[in-house]
Each structure stands twice: as C-alpha cells, then as structure tokens.
C-alpha cells in the first residue's frame, strides 16, 4: 500500500492566499515561495522590512538540569552555562559525527529550554532528543501549537516598537516574553537573513492577528521562501539538506566554532578523529565571474579542469550582481582567490574562491 503524504498548512495559509502568494511544498508544508518577486522582496529585506511566515519550524520544550537530563550532551555547544533569556546555535550529531540537524536552544528559565529545529526534521529530531534524554525528563513537541513570524530588515526595530513595548532592550541572540499587539509571545533578536531582525513565537490561533497588525505598516512587505534562500546564501548560512546532512560532519561544514571540545557530546569521538586526520573535504565559497549562477548539484572543477567537488547551494546575488555558490571541495583546492569552474561536462563557468559572507553590508548587529 502506498504511504499517504500529509502536507501541513500553517495558521497563515489563508493570509498567503489572500495576498496572492505563489505556494510550494517545502519540508512537508504548504509555504509561500514569493509574492512580488525575488528581486523586489530582496530590496524589501535589505533596505526596509520583511515579514516571513516560519510557522513550519519545530519547537520542543524540555525541562531539567541541562547536564543531568542529557540535553547538554545532545548539542555540540555547551548549553549548561547559558544565561537565562539567551539563545545559542548548535548542531546535533549521530555517533558517526554526522549532522542530524542544526538548532537554536533558548534558555527559558534555570531548568526550562526551547529547542527550535528544521521543519522537515521535526519527527526525526524529536525521536533523537527523547532517546537521549535521561529518565523521565519532561519533553513536549510544541511545533503544532506554536506559530513563528519573522520580522527582518534594517527598519524592523522601528516597525515593531509601537507594537512590542520593550523590544529595544533585546540584544543580539537575546529574547524576552513580550506583548506583541497585546498577545504574550517569545520575541528573540535572531534571524536568518543577515539583517537586524526578530523572531516572534506566538500561539497558533493568534498568528493571524499578529501578522495583520504588523502588515498594517505600509513599510512592511510579505516575503517568501524564495528570497529567504537567496538571503541566507548571501550570508553563507548552512541549510539542512544542502550543507548539512547525516553524512556531513560539522568540521566539513565549517561549523568548528560551534563545537565545544571541552565537554562531552554525541559524536565527539568521531569528530575528534576526523580533526586529527585532517584530510577531510571542506566547505568553500565562490563568486561567479558573471551573472551566471551555480546550482546545487553542479560539479566544481579546479583551474586544470579536474573535478574537485560539488555545489550545494547557488543563486544570483543582487547584492554582488553576480552568481555566488557554496560547495564542498577537496581540502587542497579550498584556497582564497583560487580559480574555480562550476557546471557540467558540457558547460563550465569560471569563478573564484572567496571569503564568507558574500554580502557584507547587512544591519544584523546594529
């Protein structure tokens, strides 16, 4: 018997339809790809203010001492020393050191935590976390009761000030429980675009009210997943299914700074062995010599035409007016300003290895 695939709607599905969004299936969810078009939405985000529906993301609530309950061992970053009302990015690994998922952990109180994970991995991540929590540690999958609305862009603070008293207090990677248009929400100063921004976690049934109130500001524009991917590639942020997979280690993915080697975590031995051997592939970043853009799956060739890697993400960057790409290459080929070619057997386009991020003019920490 064929397995029925269930596609979920966020609480904002009707709003997207009313706004004329082009919809796609992403990670098991019916999501807006774009409204006014990729370039127009890029301008909105980089210069003004965008609003995204990210209710498809997963949220887990875990209660307990981080070390005693096993949570600290599940994430590569140290969780136990986080101050209350702060967030921390990390990854969860399997025993072989491959990435099960990346996540952001919120410390709600001394012994209460919220873990935010990728939409397509909610069930897998929940099983992994529960399997490694000790004893009867309370765990709740709050993904289908928590909506998430992201407000991103250099004007996002100005837009939210009238609706969210106290928002100006939030520091980068900090959060508070605040009223958003009179509704109690978790509001964090985090995001995925490289711009100043906020992520609002609200009750599922009140997402429409918050969405409409924010969109009353004519300076705010709805923005889809299409430009979100362009924005994250311009910032060289990893995406699960592209730069992160269960057969990719955080060392290969360039996430070394999110690994705390002074504590125990699942997959640590495998990661340390790979680090000691030092011959693993590494993620690299390159700029096309033209407006022609690389695509995931393209082969990467060195200057002599030998295949040395694979593109994992690529797009046209409006910020650079050129194609940009991320991919894994043999370690000796990942050299700054070295010539690289991308494409296939028939067509190859020249580019150059460069530093991350591609886009350097964001308002992220302003």
C-alpha positions in Angstrom: 0.0 0.0 0.0 1.4 3.4 -0.9 2.1 5.7 2.1 -0.1 8.8 2.2 1.9 12.0 2.3 0.4 14.7 4.5 1.1 18.3 3.6 0.5 20.7 6.5 -0.8 24.3 6.4 0.5 27.0 8.8 -2.2 29.1 10.5 -1.4 31.8 8.0 -2.2 29.8 4.8 -5.4 31.9 4.2 -3.4 35.1 4.5 -0.9 33.9 1.9 -3.7 33.1 -0.5 -5.3 36.5 0.0 -2.0 38.2 -0.7 -1.6 36.2 -3.9 1.5 34.3 -2.9 2.9 31.6 -5.1 2.8 28.5 -2.9 5.1 25.4 -2.9 5.6 22.3 -0.8 8.6 22.6 1.5 9.6 20.2 4.2 6.1 18.7 4.3 4.4 22.2 4.5 2.5 24.3 2.1 4.5 27.5 2.1 4.7 30.8 0.2 7.6 30.9 -2.3 7.1 34.5 -3.3 4.7 37.4 -3.5 6.0 40.4 -5.5 9.0 38.5 -6.9 12.5 37.6 -5.7 14.3 40.9 -6.6 11.5 43.1 -5.2 11.5 41.1 -2.0 15.3 41.2 -1.8 15.1 45.0 -1.9 12.4 45.0 0.8 14.5 42.9 3.2 17.9 44.6 2.6 16.6 48.2 2.6 13.4 48.2 4.6 11.5 45.5 6.4 10.2 42.0 5.5 7.8 39.6 7.3 8.1 35.9 6.9 5.8 33.0 8.0 8.1 30.4 9.6 5.5 28.5 11.5 6.7 25.3 9.8 9.7 25.3 12.1 9.7 22.9 15.0 9.7 23.8 18.8 10.5 21.4 21.6 10.1 22.2 25.3 12.4 20.4 27.7 12.6 20.7 31.5 15.5 19.8 33.7 19.1 20.5 34.6 20.9 20.6 31.2 23.7 18.2 32.2 21.7 15.9 34.4 18.9 15.4 31.9 21.2 14.9 29.0 20.3 18.0 26.9 23.9 19.3 27.1 25.2 16.1 25.6 22.8 16.3 22.6 24.1 19.6 21.3 27.7 20.4 20.3 27.7 23.8 22.0 27.7 24.0 25.8 24.1 24.6 27.0 24.5 24.4 30.7 26.3 27.8 31.1 23.8 29.8 29.0 22.3 32.8 30.9 18.5 32.8 31.2 16.8 34.6 28.3 19.6 33.9 25.8 19.8 31.7 22.7 22.6 29.6 21.4 23.2 28.0 18.0 24.5 24.4 17.8 24.2 21.1 16.0 23.0 17.6 16.9 25.2 14.7 15.7 24.9 11.0 15.3 27.5 8.6 16.7 29.5 8.9 13.4 29.8 12.7 13.8 27.2 13.4 11.0 24.8 16.3 11.5 21.2 15.1 12.4 20.1 18.8 12.4 21.1 22.3 13.4 19.1 24.1 16.1 18.8 27.1 18.3 18.4 26.5 22.0 16.5 29.1 24.2 17.0 29.1 28.0 13.6 30.0 29.2 14.3 29.6 33.0 17.0 27.9 35.1 15.7 24.5 34.1 13.4 25.1 31.1 14.5 25.1 27.5 13.1 25.6 24.0 14.8 23.9 21.1 14.0 25.2 17.6 14.6 22.7 14.7 14.0 22.5 11.0 10.5 21.7 9.7 11.5 18.6 7.7 13.3 17.1 10.7 10.7 17.6 13.4 9.8 13.9 13.9 13.4 12.6 13.5 14.7 15.2 15.9 12.0 14.6 18.5 12.9 10.8 18.4 16.6 11.6 18.7 16.2 14.0 21.6 13.8 11.9 23.6 16.1 8.8 23.1 19.0 10.7 24.7 17.2 12.5 27.5 17.6 10.7 30.8 14.9 9.1 32.9 11.6 10.9 32.9 12.8 14.2 31.6 9.7 16.2 30.6 9.7 16.7 26.8 6.9 18.3 24.7 6.7 18.8 21.0 5.1 22.2 20.7 5.5 22.5 16.9 1.8 22.4 16.1 0.8 24.8 18.8 3.5 27.4 18.2 3.5 29.8 15.2 6.6 31.7 14.2 6.6 35.0 12.5 10.0 36.6 11.5 10.3 40.4 11.0 13.7 41.2 9.4 15.3 44.2 7.9 17.1 47.4 8.9 13.8 49.1 9.8 12.4 46.1 11.7 13.0 47.6 15.2 11.3 50.8 14.2 8.3 48.8 12.8 7.9 46.7 15.9 8.4 49.4 18.6 4.8 50.6 18.6 3.5 47.0 18.8 6.1 45.4 21.1 6.9 47.5 24.2 10.4 46.8 25.4 11.8 45.4 22.2 14.6 47.9 22.2 16.1 46.1 25.2 16.8 42.9 23.3 20.5 42.3 22.5 21.7 40.0 19.7 20.8 36.4 20.5 18.7 37.5 23.5 15.0 37.1 24.0 12.1 38.0 26.3 8.4 37.2 26.8 6.8 40.4 25.5 3.4 41.6 24.4 3.1 41.8 20.6 -0.1 43.8 19.8 -1.3 42.7 23.3 -0.5 39.0 22.8 2.1 37.3 25.0 4.9 35.9 22.8 8.5 34.9 23.0 10.4 37.5 21.0 14.1 36.9 20.1 16.6 39.1 18.3 17.7 36.4 15.9 17.2 35.7 12.2 18.4 34.1 9.1 18.9 37.0 6.6 21.9 38.9 7.9 19.7 41.9 8.7 18.6 43.3 12.1 15.6 41.2 12.9 13.3 39.5 15.3 11.6 36.1 15.6 8.2 36.0 17.2 6.8 32.7 18.7 3.1 33.1 19.3 0.1 30.8 20.0 -1.0 29.1 16.8 -4.5 30.5 17.0 -3.4 34.1 17.3 -0.8 34.2 14.5 -3.3 35.8 12.0 -4.0 38.7 14.4 -0.2 39.4 14.8 0.5 39.0 11.1 -2.2 41.5 10.1 -1.2 44.1 12.8 2.4 44.1 11.6 1.4 44.3 7.9 -0.7 47.4 8.6 2.6 49.3 8.5 3.0 50.1 4.8 6.7 49.7 5.1 6.5 46.0 5.8 6.2 43.6 2.9 5.4 39.8 3.0 8.3 37.8 1.8 8.6 34.2 0.7 11.0 31.3 1.0 12.5 32.0 -2.4 14.2 35.2 -1.4 14.9 33.7 2.1 17.2 31.2 0.4 19.0 34.0 -1.5 19.5 36.0 1.6 20.9 33.0 3.6 23.2 32.1 0.7 24.5 35.7 0.6 25.3 35.3 4.3 26.8 31.8 3.7 24.5 30.3 6.3 24.2 26.5 6.2 20.9 24.8 5.3 20.0 21.3 6.2 19.7 19.2 3.0 22.4 21.3 1.4 25.5 22.0 3.6 24.3 19.8 6.4 23.3 16.1 6.3 23.9 13.0 8.3 26.9 12.1 6.2 28.5 15.6 6.6 30.4 16.5 9.8 30.4 20.0 11.3 34.1 20.2 10.6 33.4 19.7 6.9 30.5 22.2 7.0 32.8 24.9 8.5 31.0 24.9 11.9 34.1 24.5 14.0 33.3 27.4 16.2 30.0 25.8 17.3 31.8 22.7 18.7 32.9 22.8 22.3 35.7 20.2 22.6 35.9 20.7 26.4 32.6 18.9 27.0 31.1 15.6 26.2 28.6 15.4 23.2 27.2 12.7 21.0 29.6 12.1 18.0 32.6 13.8 19.8 35.0 10.8 19.3 34.3 10.7 15.5 34.7 14.5 15.2 38.0 14.4 17.0 39.3 11.5 14.9 38.4 13.5 11.7 40.0 16.6 13.1 43.2 14.7 13.9 43.4 13.1 10.5 42.9 16.5 8.8 42.3 15.2 5.3 38.6 15.8 5.1 36.8 17.8 2.4 35.8 21.4 3.4 33.0 23.8 2.5 34.1 26.6 0.2 32.6 29.8 -1.1 33.0 31.2 -4.6 31.8 34.1 -6.8 31.0 33.6 -10.4 32.8 35.7 -12.9 29.5 36.7 -14.4 25.8 36.9 -13.6 25.5 33.2 -14.4 24.6 31.4 -11.2 25.7 28.0 -9.9 23.1 25.4 -8.9 23.1 22.7 -6.3 24.5 19.5 -7.9 26.8 21.3 -10.3 30.3 19.9 -10.4 33.3 22.0 -9.2 36.5 21.9 -11.2 39.9 23.3 -10.5 41.8 25.5 -12.9 43.2 22.4 -14.6 39.7 21.1 -15.3 39.8 18.3 -12.8 36.6 17.6 -10.8 37.3 18.6 -7.2 33.9 19.0 -5.5 30.1 19.6 -5.7 28.0 22.7 -5.4 25.5 22.5 -2.5 23.8 25.9 -2.9 23.9 28.6 -5.6 22.0 31.7 -6.6 22.2 35.1 -8.2 23.2 37.7 -5.6 21.5 41.0 -6.1 24.0 42.4 -3.6 27.0 41.4 -5.7 25.3 41.5 -9.1 26.9 38.1 -9.7 26.3 34.4 -9.2 27.5 33.0 -5.8 27.9 29.5 -4.6 28.7 27.2 -1.7 30.1 23.7 -2.1 32.4 21.0 -0.8 35.8 20.8 -2.3 39.0 18.8 -1.7 40.9 20.5 1.1 43.9 21.5 -1.0 41.6 23.2 -3.5 39.9 25.5 -1.0 42.3 28.4 -1.3 41.3 32.0 -1.2 41.2 33.7 -4.7 41.9 30.5 -6.4 40.2 29.9 -9.8 37.3 27.5 -9.8 34.9 26.3 -12.5 31.3 25.2 -12.0 28.9 23.4 -14.3 28.9 20.0 -16.0 30.7 18.2 -18.8 29.2 20.4 -21.5 29.3 23.9 -20.0 31.6 25.4 -17.4 31.6 28.9 -15.9 34.6 30.5 -14.3 34.6 31.8 -10.7 36.9 32.5 -7.8 37.1 31.2 -4.2 36.4 33.9 -1.7 35.7 34.6 2.0 32.3 34.4 3.6 29.9 36.1 3.8 29.2 37.3 0.3 27.0 40.1 1.5 28.9 42.4 3.9 26.5 45.4 4.3 23.8 43.9 6.5 22.4 45.5 9.6 22.5 42.3 11.6 24.1 43.7 14.8 23.0 47.4 14.6 
